[in-house]
Amino acid sequence: MRRVLYRPDRLSAPTTPLPVAPLTPNDGWCDDPADPLYNKPVQLPYTGRHEELWRVDDLYDVIVVIGHNDAPVVAGMGSAVFMHLANADYRPTQGCVALARQDLLDILAGARPDTVVEIAAAAVL
């Protein structure tokens, strides 16, 4: 886990030893493999394809930036793969890890700077 971003208008900064920063309405994340800022934060408005991190729903009220495709970034190998809040019905995400608010906050409180998130495919029965 690299760092935590949160919506300061919806909750206080999460308790965690990880670096924490508030989001602003101008925060985005580039998901355009042809863009030099692919899989990196960007400021909006931004001309390349991107995700808006300040969402109307609550899914990005807490975002954990995980170390997916960031050392080094390889175009097309995935971008904006975060841990964030889940929908009430736990619908699938577009490649992220989604948890209930309190579960995510509990994980962050117990995390250390060297905590690793392992994402593995679930077996289909």
C-alpha positions in Angstrom: 0.0 0.0 0.0 1.5 3.3 -1.1 -0.8 6.0 0.4 -4.3 6.9 1.3 -6.6 9.5 -0.3 -9.9 10.6 1.3 -12.8 13.0 0.9 -12.4 15.5 3.7 -16.0 16.7 3.2 -17.3 13.2 4.1 -14.9 11.9 6.7 -11.9 12.7 8.8 -8.4 11.6 7.8 -8.2 7.8 8.3 -6.0 6.7 11.2 -3.0 4.9 9.6 0.7 5.1 9.5 0.6 5.3 5.7 0.9 8.7 4.1 -2.6 10.3 3.9 -3.8 13.2 1.8 -7.2 14.8 1.2 -8.8 14.7 -2.2 -10.0 17.8 -4.0 -12.6 18.1 -6.8 -9.7 18.6 -9.3 -8.0 15.2 -8.6 -8.0 12.6 -11.3 -6.0 9.5 -12.3 -4.8 9.0 -15.9 -5.9 5.7 -17.4 -4.8 6.4 -21.0 -2.0 4.0 -22.0 -0.8 6.4 -24.7 -0.4 9.2 -22.2 2.9 9.9 -20.6 1.1 10.2 -17.2 -0.5 6.8 -17.5 -1.3 5.3 -14.1 -0.4 8.5 -12.3 -2.4 11.2 -10.5 -3.4 14.2 -12.7 -5.1 17.5 -12.0 -8.4 18.2 -13.8 -9.3 19.3 -16.2 -7.1 16.9 -18.1 -7.1 16.2 -21.8 -6.1 12.6 -21.6 -8.5 9.8 -20.7 -8.8 9.8 -16.9 -10.9 8.8 -13.9 -12.3 11.5 -11.6 -11.4 10.7 -8.0 -14.0 13.2 -6.5 -17.1 11.1 -7.2 -20.8 11.7 -6.6 -21.2 8.3 -5.0 -19.2 7.2 -1.9 -16.9 4.6 -3.5 -13.8 6.8 -3.5 -14.4 8.5 -0.1 -11.4 6.4 0.9 -8.8 5.3 -1.7 -5.8 3.2 -1.0 -3.2 3.6 -3.8 -1.7 0.1 -4.1 1.6 -0.7 -5.8 0.0 -2.1 -9.0 2.0 -1.3 -12.2 3.9 1.6 -10.7 7.5 0.5 -10.4 7.9 1.0 -13.4 4.6 1.9 -15.0 4.1 -0.2 -18.2 1.5 1.1 -20.6 -1.5 -1.1 -20.9 -0.7 -3.2 -17.8 -3.5 -1.6 -15.7 -4.1 1.7 -14.1 -6.1 3.1 -11.2 -6.1 -0.2 -9.4 -7.1 0.9 -5.9 -8.6 -0.4 -2.6 -11.8 1.6 -2.1 -15.2 1.4 -0.6 -17.6 -1.3 -1.9 -21.2 -0.8 -3.2 -23.8 -2.0 -0.7 -24.4 -5.1 -2.8 -20.6 -5.7 -3.4 -21.0 -5.5 -7.2 -17.7 -6.2 -9.0 -15.4 -3.3 -9.6 -13.4 -2.6 -12.7 -10.3 -4.3 -11.3 -10.1 -2.8 -7.8 -10.4 -4.3 -4.4 -13.6 -3.0 -2.7 -14.4 -3.3 1.0 -17.0 -2.1 3.5 -16.1 1.3 5.0 -15.3 0.0 8.5 -13.4 -3.0 7.2 -11.2 -0.7 5.1 -10.7 1.8 7.9 -9.8 -1.2 10.3 -7.2 -2.4 7.7 -5.7 1.0 7.4 -5.5 1.4 11.2 -3.6 -1.9 11.5 -1.4 -1.3 8.4 2.3 -0.6 8.5 4.4 1.0 5.8 5.6 -2.4 4.7 2.1 -4.0 4.6 1.5 -5.9 1.3 -1.8 -6.5 -0.5 -1.8 -9.7 -2.5 -4.5 -9.9 -5.1 -5.3 -13.4 -6.3 -8.0 -14.8 -8.6 -10.7 -16.6 -6.7 -11.4 -20.2 -7.7 -14.7 -20.7 -9.5 -16.6 -23.7 -8.2 
